[in-house]
Amino acid sequence: MAGIFSTNSTISGVVSTTGFIQENLNPIQGQCVTITHHIKTHDTLYSTLHEDEIKRILVNKLAEEMYRQNAIEFTKSADPRTDEIVLKARIFVVPDDQVRMLRTAKVIK
């Protein structure tokens, strides 16, 4: 039996969803951040953009929104063996098929 819990809020084109879905006792927990980028159909810039360039625009907007929402953990530590400062950024992600499962279960839009 699948259990679903979801909370949605929309702020200026950004949808933030905190949800939980359990399918076959394998829980998926986390926050889904969705951004929207509008391009006019007759915009000459759009017709010249390659699919990878469009994806990069969306990925950059997603990264900015995740940073704004404090969804990224940043750490700094010293490594005395190499005399270096080690900087890390972490975020929890799931494969697109799990995001699709949440979307088709209507947990996220």
Residue pairs with C-beta under 8 A, 6 or more apart in sequence:
2 21
2 22
2 23
2 105
3 20
3 21
3 22
4 19
4 20
4 21
4 22
4 105
4 106
4 107
5 19
5 20
5 21
5 107
6 17
6 18
6 19
6 20
6 107
6 108
7 17
7 18
7 19
8 15
8 16
8 17
8 108
8 109
9 15
9 16
10 16
13 35
13 36
14 33
14 34
14 35
14 36
14 65
15 32
15 33
15 34
15 108
15 109
16 31
16 32
16 33
16 34
16 69
17 31
17 32
17 34
17 107
17 108
17 109
18 30
18 31
19 29
19 30
19 31
19 32
19 102
19 107
19 108
20 27
20 28
20 29
20 107
21 27
21 28
21 101
21 102
21 105
21 107
22 28
23 101
28 94
28 98
28 101
28 102
30 92
30 94
31 69
31 71
32 99
32 102
32 108
33 62
33 65
33 66
33 69
33 71
34 108
34 109
35 58
35 61
35 62
35 65
37 57
37 58
37 61
39 45
39 46
40 46
66 72
66 91
71 91
72 89
72 90
72 91
73 89
73 90
73 91
74 87
74 88
74 89
74 90
75 87
75 88
75 90
76 85
76 86
76 87
76 88
77 85
77 86
78 84
78 85
78 86
79 85
79 86
99 108
102 108
103 109
